[in-house]
């Protein structure tokens, strides 16, 4: 006949004092007991080993319990699934509340809006979208704040923003939104044929703005006495390069696709806007949210305006303005 040793008051007190700081295996070893015995004794004494739920975690549970399983939520919140289930029940959040599910899935506009166009442009560039999260990791605080505001307005959900020091010792910002309905909605539009079919400039402009905020460089320098200025969008995806080229064309902005140096096994392509009339159109129609890019583009535009001022008295004497030398070089 198997005999079980009863727990003493001293052993119970030791368990109560140490169950949060030590593993059950360590407690069992110190008390000379079986791990299962320690586990069941802790359950009997109602010693639940889990972290207190924060307000943000409770809000996340309320927002996603209908579209995520308890196990998926436990992974995202780094909690035990049974505690997720118990907390959900304590909050009276029923899994099969069909009325609430219908309201939840229709709490934002399902159509493709200007805010979603900008968000999608960012996702095509520096953004990232996974099964559970929409994420942007950038070094520009103004860009991160703008993206956070737009995604919150579009999907009526609160996004988070955190700062950290990256590997290059620069301050960076991560914007995150955990919302499966929002992700499913944006994925409906995340394809090149859909964007290519857009003819409404009201939607094309914010899409390109998000894309150029993410992956664009403004080049402005003097080389051998000549002023070099261009707006360059760079990517390894040729379909995306062609899409940008065609969308710019719909706005009346001419651009040139150029193949750049090869990175490892992938070819790199550039969509270059170099003609100063097209640069001015880009400045007036699209421009940037990011301050440092905006200021550089404004310097380019100021230089172009200065060139125009020099051209006015000479315009009648030349047929080709491209041959006129500006103050800093050729146009």
C-alpha angles and dihedrals in degrees: 000000000000117000125206121207113231120233116252126219090250091054092048090051091049090051093050091049098048109027093097096047103040137047118254088242091058092047090049091051092050092048096041093240139125117269091235090053090055092047095050092043090053090050090049090053090046092242100158113191107212140106121262114262115249123216091253091052092050090049090050090051092050092048098047110027092099096052102033129055120241088250093053091049090049090055093049093046095038093237136127111271093229090057090049089052093047093048091048090053092047088055089049092239104158118203095217101048095138094179092055091045090055092050092045094052092051101042092106134043110276093202127093105265133181090259091053090046090058092044091050091050090054091048091051086054123032098341127100132210124193136168093282108015145050107209140183122186113188143146096228113088094196090054092049092049092048092049091048092051094048095047091048092050093046097048103024091233131120114248125200128231125195133175129219141161111260129212091272089058092249126131111254135182131219120201116194135182120185106198124126095196090052091049093048090049096051091045089061088066099035099103132098097232091057093050091043090056093058114114098164108101088203087070100032094057098055091044091054090042091057091045094049092045086057105041114014137107128198110215117201120159144119119253119185091337094312124114111234117198130163143141110230130194111193129195142142093225106091093192089058091046090053090047092054091047092052095045090051088051090055088057091050093253115135118215139171127225113220130181112231133194118310118256108210103302099342130086117230122218133195131205102207127196106192109146108099093226089056092045089055091050090051090049093052099040108031115008122152141286092206109091098215092052092044092053092049091050090049089054089053091049092048089053091050091050089051089052091051091052090054091048098054097078092041099043096100092054098055133054096189113053091186090075095057116104117229125209091273100032142297121340 
